[in-house]
Amino acid sequence: MRIPIYFRIIPLFLLGACSQYQVIHVDESTTIESKEGYYYSLPRNVVTIDINVKQITKISGPYAAFASKYLGIKDAPQSNSTNFELNDIKINTYAEPDPSHYYFVDLSKCRSKKGQAMMMSLSEASLIQDVNDNSDQQIQKEREEKKEKNDIDYSETFKYFAETNLIEKIDTIVEEVTFDTATIERTLLKRSLVEKTIEQKAQEAANLLSKIKVQRLDIITGAQEVAYSDATVKYMSDQLAAMEEEIMQLFMGITQTEVFQYRYYYLPESEVYSASIPLFKFSKSEGIVKENNSQGEMVYIHIDRARNTTQLEKFIEKQKEIDQSEDGLFYRIPEYAKFTIKEGETLKAEASFLISQFGVITSLPARQVKVQFYPNTGAIRKVQIH
């Protein structure tokens, strides 16, 4: 599920009349004497993988064993089965503060008190730009437990299976009656109700199916004696088609589908250039299973960086050695990376994104500036330097 960005109007980071300020990278060894200033963070990107797993359950029809004999169908399922498919995979990203890149903006050297009235648009997480709020970044919990399934009542699932279960049985009984020296045979008919066999029910269903097909053909071709309107013909044809389908289910069974949703997270590391990371193990008979399960095959996410900022990074490092002036606001220049997900050798999803931590970090001049940043990557959108 793609995480929407509602803050389309990007707020300004404004360093007003302050012409002297210092930006300090903060880590556990940093000591800051000044209390005049504020903190901000650069973003890093987390990759989300949303997966739909479809469960397909095939329920054998009660007359499946007689599908070949009475309908000529050879491939009617004779038993119930359950299979799983990776139905849909979507890859997206969202931004969060990078704990390795917090900065303190020291305003103690600003020349005037007026210059200290500086504005900066920060998110609740102290990102240098507004990003998705908490409601948009709520993490949907993984649904690892399967849903409980209701017991199947064949009398409801297969409507025409619930027909009259009794049939009249007629037995011929011959009695010998002796009167004195004469013997007379008397024939009696004994009637009783006995339960139909499953084959008798299947034969009746097949006969009914044949009658329905004939009736529907007569209606469609206009063989009936009454001239029905088009709407009436369509209605009767649809009703007979529905009955035909329901009777066919008694022989061919039914198919039920259910979709389970999963979400996985991957945090790209800046040192990675090309890698294959295991996400989960998938079995066509059990769905997503634990990694120690003997069933299934591991599904990987493959990362390939574009490396389009490599030369820029070398240039920036070289310039730092030459230019020893004070650094202004630090920001990121992100780098593209391609993400692909495969099930074995089958490609299931692919996408390309700008990843903040794959790029380089540099700084603006320490002077009056107005800057707009892209919220998801921390890259500069617009800058004005006075």
C-alpha positions in Angstrom: 0.0 0.0 0.0 1.5 3.3 -1.1 2.0 5.8 1.7 0.4 9.1 0.6 2.1 12.5 1.0 -0.5 15.1 2.1 1.9 18.0 2.6 2.2 19.1 -1.0 2.9 22.7 -0.1 6.5 22.5 1.0 7.3 24.8 3.9 10.3 27.1 3.9 13.4 26.9 6.0 14.3 30.5 6.5 17.5 31.9 8.0 16.5 35.5 8.4 19.0 38.3 9.1 21.5 36.0 10.7 24.7 36.1 8.7 26.9 34.0 11.1 25.9 30.6 12.3 27.5 27.3 12.7 26.1 23.8 11.9 27.6 21.0 14.1 27.2 17.3 13.4 26.0 15.6 16.5 27.1 12.2 17.8 27.8 10.6 21.2 31.2 12.4 21.5 29.9 15.9 20.5 30.1 18.6 23.1 28.0 21.8 22.5 28.6 24.8 24.8 26.0 27.0 23.2 22.3 26.7 24.1 21.2 29.1 21.4 20.1 27.0 18.5 18.1 24.0 17.5 18.5 20.5 16.1 17.4 18.9 12.9 17.9 15.6 11.1 18.4 14.4 7.6 16.1 11.7 6.3 16.9 8.1 5.3 14.6 5.9 3.3 13.0 2.6 4.3 11.7 0.3 1.7 8.3 -1.3 2.2 7.2 -4.5 0.4 3.4 -5.1 0.5 2.4 -8.6 -0.5 -1.0 -10.2 -1.3 -1.1 -14.0 -1.0 -4.1 -15.6 -2.6 -5.4 -18.9 -1.1 -7.2 -21.0 -3.6 -9.4 -23.8 -2.1 -11.0 -26.3 -4.4 -13.9 -28.3 -2.9 -14.8 -31.6 -4.6 -18.4 -32.0 -5.6 -20.5 -34.7 -4.0 -21.1 -36.3 -7.4 -17.5 -36.0 -8.7 -17.0 -39.8 -8.9 -19.8 -39.9 -11.5 -18.9 -36.9 -13.7 -17.2 -39.1 -16.3 -20.0 -41.7 -16.4 -23.0 -39.3 -16.7 -21.4 -36.1 -18.2 -18.3 -37.3 -19.9 -16.1 -35.0 -17.9 -12.7 -36.6 -17.2 -11.0 -34.0 -15.0 -13.5 -33.4 -12.2 -11.6 -32.9 -8.9 -12.0 -36.0 -6.7 -10.7 -34.5 -3.5 -10.3 -31.1 -1.8 -7.1 -29.2 -2.3 -5.6 -25.9 -1.2 -2.9 -23.8 -3.0 -1.3 -20.5 -2.5 -0.1 -17.8 -5.0 1.9 -14.6 -4.7 -0.8 -12.5 -6.2 0.5 -9.0 -6.0 3.7 -7.3 -4.7 4.2 -3.6 -4.4 7.4 -1.8 -3.5 7.4 1.7 -1.9 9.5 3.9 0.3 9.0 6.3 3.2 11.3 8.7 5.0 12.4 8.6 8.7 15.1 10.4 10.6 18.6 9.1 10.1 20.0 8.6 13.7 23.6 9.0 12.3 22.8 12.5 10.9 21.5 14.9 13.5 22.8 18.4 13.4 22.8 21.4 15.8 22.5 24.9 14.3 24.4 27.2 16.6 23.0 30.8 16.6 25.2 32.2 19.4 27.3 34.2 16.9 24.4 35.9 15.2 25.1 39.6 15.1 21.8 40.9 16.3 19.0 39.6 18.5 16.7 40.1 15.5 18.9 37.7 13.6 18.2 35.0 16.1 14.5 35.0 15.1 15.0 32.2 12.6 12.3 29.9 11.2 12.7 26.4 10.2 9.9 24.0 9.2 10.5 20.7 10.9 8.4 17.5 11.3 7.7 16.0 14.7 10.7 13.8 14.1 13.0 16.9 13.5 13.4 16.2 9.8 14.4 19.3 8.0 11.3 19.1 5.9 7.7 18.1 6.5 7.1 14.5 5.8 4.1 12.1 6.3 2.4 12.5 9.6 2.0 9.6 12.0 -1.4 8.7 10.8 -0.1 8.2 7.3 2.9 6.2 8.5 1.1 3.7 10.7 2.6 0.3 10.2 0.1 -2.4 9.4 0.9 -5.4 11.5 1.8 -8.6 9.8 -1.0 -11.0 9.5 0.7 -14.4 10.1 -2.2 -16.3 11.4 -4.7 -17.7 9.0 -8.3 -16.7 9.2 -10.7 -19.2 10.7 -12.8 -20.8 8.0 -16.4 -21.8 8.5 -17.3 -25.4 8.1 -18.8 -26.1 4.7 -22.5 -27.1 4.7 -22.9 -28.9 1.4 -26.7 -28.4 1.6 -26.0 -24.7 1.1 -22.9 -24.8 -1.0 -24.4 -27.3 -3.5 -28.1 -26.4 -3.6 -29.3 -29.2 -5.8 -27.6 -31.7 -3.6 -30.4 -31.3 -1.0 -33.1 -33.0 -3.0 -35.5 -35.7 -1.9 -33.4 -38.4 -0.3 -36.0 -41.2 -0.4 -37.2 -43.4 -3.3 -40.1 -45.8 -3.4 -39.0 -49.4 -3.4 -41.4 -52.0 -4.6 -40.8 -55.7 -3.7 -42.7 -58.5 -5.2 -43.6 -61.1 -2.5 -45.0 -64.5 -3.6 -46.9 -66.4 -0.9 -48.0 -70.0 -1.1 -51.3 -70.7 0.5 -52.5 -74.3 1.1 -56.1 -75.2 1.3 -56.6 -78.8 2.1 -54.9 -80.6 -0.8 -54.7 -77.5 -3.1 -51.8 -75.0 -3.1 -52.5 -71.5 -4.4 -49.8 -68.8 -5.1 -50.7 -65.3 -4.1 -48.7 -62.3 -5.3 -48.4 -59.3 -3.1 -46.7 -55.9 -3.7 -44.9 -54.5 -0.7 -44.2 -50.7 -0.9 -41.6 -49.0 1.3 -39.3 -46.0 1.2 -35.5 -46.6 1.0 -32.6 -44.1 0.8 -31.4 -43.3 -2.7 -27.8 -44.2 -3.4 -25.3 -41.5 -4.3 -25.2 -42.8 -7.9 -29.0 -42.5 -8.2 -28.8 -38.9 -7.1 -26.0 -38.2 -9.5 -28.0 -39.7 -12.4 -31.1 -37.6 -11.5 -28.9 -34.5 -11.4 -27.5 -35.3 -14.8 -30.9 -35.9 -16.2 -32.1 -32.6 -14.8 -29.1 -30.9 -16.3 -29.9 -32.3 -19.7 -33.5 -31.0 -19.5 -32.3 -27.5 -18.5 -29.9 -27.3 -21.4 -32.7 -28.3 -23.8 -35.1 -25.8 -22.3 -32.5 -23.0 -22.4 -31.7 -23.8 -26.1 -35.4 -23.7 -26.9 -35.8 -20.3 -25.3 -32.8 -18.8 -27.0 -33.6 -20.1 -30.4 -37.3 -19.2 -30.2 -38.6 -22.8 -30.4 -41.2 -22.2 -27.7 -44.8 -21.6 -28.8 -45.2 -18.4 -26.9 -43.6 -15.2 -28.3 -41.9 -13.8 -25.1 -40.4 -10.3 -25.0 -36.6 -9.9 -25.2 -36.5 -9.1 -21.5 -38.4 -12.2 -20.5 -36.3 -14.4 -22.8 -33.1 -13.0 -21.2 -34.5 -13.4 -17.6 -35.5 -17.1 -18.3 -32.2 -17.8 -20.0 -30.2 -16.3 -17.1 -32.2 -18.3 -14.5 -31.7 -21.5 -16.4 -28.0 -20.8 -16.8 -27.7 -20.2 -13.0 -29.5 -23.5 -12.4 -27.2 -25.3 -14.9 -24.1 -23.8 -13.1 -25.3 -24.9 -9.7 -25.9 -28.5 -10.9 -22.5 -28.6 -12.6 -21.0 -27.7 -9.2 -22.3 -31.0 -7.8 -20.0 -32.7 -10.3 -17.1 -30.2 -10.7 -17.0 -28.8 -7.2 -16.5 -25.1 -6.3 -13.4 -22.9 -5.9 -13.1 -20.5 -3.0 -10.4 -17.7 -2.8 -9.1 -15.7 0.1 -6.4 -13.0 0.1 -4.0 -12.4 3.0 -1.9 -9.2 3.2 1.6 -9.0 4.5 4.1 -6.1 4.8 7.9 -6.4 5.1 10.5 -3.7 5.7 14.0 -3.3 4.4 16.4 -0.6 5.5 19.1 0.0 2.8 22.6 0.4 4.2 24.8 3.1 2.6 27.7 0.6 2.2 25.6 -1.7 0.0 26.0 -1.4 -3.8 24.5 -4.7 -5.0 23.0 -7.4 -2.9 20.3 -10.0 -2.5 18.4 -9.9 0.8 16.1 -12.8 1.9 12.6 -11.5 2.7 10.4 -14.6 3.4 9.9 -18.2 2.6 6.9 -19.2 0.4 5.3 -22.5 -0.1 2.6 -23.1 -2.7 0.9 -25.6 -0.4 1.2 -23.6 2.9 1.7 -19.9 1.9 4.3 -17.8 3.8 6.1 -20.0 6.2 8.9 -19.6 8.8 12.5 -19.8 7.5 13.2 -23.1 9.3 10.3 -24.8 7.5 11.4 -27.5 5.1 8.7 -26.5 2.7 8.9 -23.6 0.3 11.5 -21.5 -1.5 13.1 -18.3 -0.2 12.0 -15.0 -1.9 14.7 -12.3 -2.2 14.8 -8.6 -2.8 17.7 -7.6 -5.1 19.3 -4.2 -4.9 21.3 -2.5 -7.6 22.5 1.0 -7.1 22.9 3.3 -10.1 26.1 4.8 -8.6 25.4 8.1 -10.3 26.8 10.1 -7.4 30.2 8.4 -7.2 32.1 11.1 -9.1 30.2 13.8 -7.2 31.2 12.3 -3.9 34.9 12.3 -4.9 34.7 15.9 -6.1 33.0 17.1 -2.8 35.7 15.4 -0.7 38.4 17.0 -2.8 36.8 20.5 -2.4 36.7 20.1 1.3 40.4 19.8 1.4 40.7 23.0 -0.5 37.9 25.1 1.0 38.1 25.4 4.8 35.2 27.8 5.2 32.4 27.2 7.7 29.7 24.8 6.6 26.1 25.9 6.4 23.1 23.6 6.4 23.9 20.0 5.6 21.6 18.3 3.1 21.5 15.1 1.0 21.9 14.4 -2.7 20.1 11.0 -3.1 21.0 8.2 -5.5 18.8 6.0 -7.6 18.6 2.3 -6.9 16.6 -0.5 -8.6 14.8 -3.1 -6.4 13.5 -6.4 -7.8 11.7 -9.3 -6.1 11.9 -12.8 -7.5 10.3 -16.1 -6.6 12.9 -18.5 -7.8 13.7 -17.2 -11.3 10.3 -15.6 -11.7 10.2 -11.8 -11.5 7.3 -10.7 -9.3 8.0 -6.9 -8.9 10.5 -4.2 -9.7 10.8 -0.5 -9.0 13.4 2.3 -8.9 13.6 4.9 -6.2 15.8 7.7 -5.0 17.4 6.5 -1.7 18.8 9.2 0.5 21.5 7.2 2.3 22.9 5.9 -1.0 23.8 9.4 -2.1 26.2 12.0 -0.6 26.0 14.6 2.1 27.2 18.2 1.5 26.4 21.6 2.8 25.2 25.1 1.8 27.3 28.2 2.4 27.0 29.6 6.0 25.1 32.7 4.9 21.5 34.0 4.5 19.5 31.5 2.6 16.0 30.4 1.8 15.7 26.7 1.1 13.0 24.2 0.2 13.7 20.5 0.5 11.9 17.4 -1.0 10.3 15.8 2.0 11.0 12.1 1.2 14.7 12.4 0.3 16.0 15.7 1.9 17.3 16.9 -1.5 17.1 20.6 -2.3 14.1 21.6 -4.3 14.7 25.3 -4.3 17.4 27.6 -2.9 17.9 31.3 -2.7 21.2 32.7 -1.4 21.7 36.3 -0.5 
